[in-house]
């Protein structure tokens, strides 16, 4: 009896160790893959396009965005996105990078924000927006996430963002927290960050906007959030609406102090 | 007019490493759009890299190469300040060449 049981125990042990080895090597291989392609992150192509767009006179007012104030003074791009979303006195509200760029495009260039808000991703003014975002976020790479959570409006949006994060909706009764509220969750082979904790939020918030290798597109945070809603099978949020900014505030606040790795590189 | 490439070239111990990021759709000709119509093939067919005026690499590309291709290679020789030129031609006859100084 004792002899008969022994091999089974050994087999069980082998199976278990084999299982973890596979899981580890998959995560390792993805990390290796990211490292390999990080050298030639095609975000750079979007960044180059964005830089040119930033300096090109456009719109009815034929102006450039070089006087756009992203919160660090007119025209200052360096470190700007690491401190966003933030409260802007001139508009009297909290804005994320994209809603702020909309303000600049409207006030400086006379471009109607509706062209972006009602537009489609990867085309027209939304495509322009993506390139501009790529340009701006590249200049915060290596910085630390530093959003000012002492501002009362930021606190208000954080509370709204938290509610939205846990709000279950759609035919599958999903919330953001369903996938992003626990450690060790994954979709297919991709590890999902736990956005309710600092480490996870820093990893997630810190590496978006990003270039997606699988579809050769550069995705802004608005695009990323829009797709999260789509995966929830619920109604798409309005571009640059308060709820999208609130979710950004929630993630950025959790990520505060983490490293900015934008533009990221995703599969 | 095709979008610019990003080229980096650095010399170390008599070997120059060149890294090129190209902006190209690299459409295979096999894909269909939302209405079911074939998207015409559009991809880089030839690529040439020169060190000053000497060809150090010539390559034939095809539809299996990804969108926005990345290419890295090394060649012997090359000194700081030398010129590296990379140029491509695609199946529609469009071309693009960019130049960089070795750092």
Interface residues (C-beta under 8 A of the other chain):
Chain A: X37 X39 X40 X42 X44 X45 X48 X49 X213 X216
Chain B: X3 X4 X6 X19 X21 X23 X66 X67 X68 X70 X72
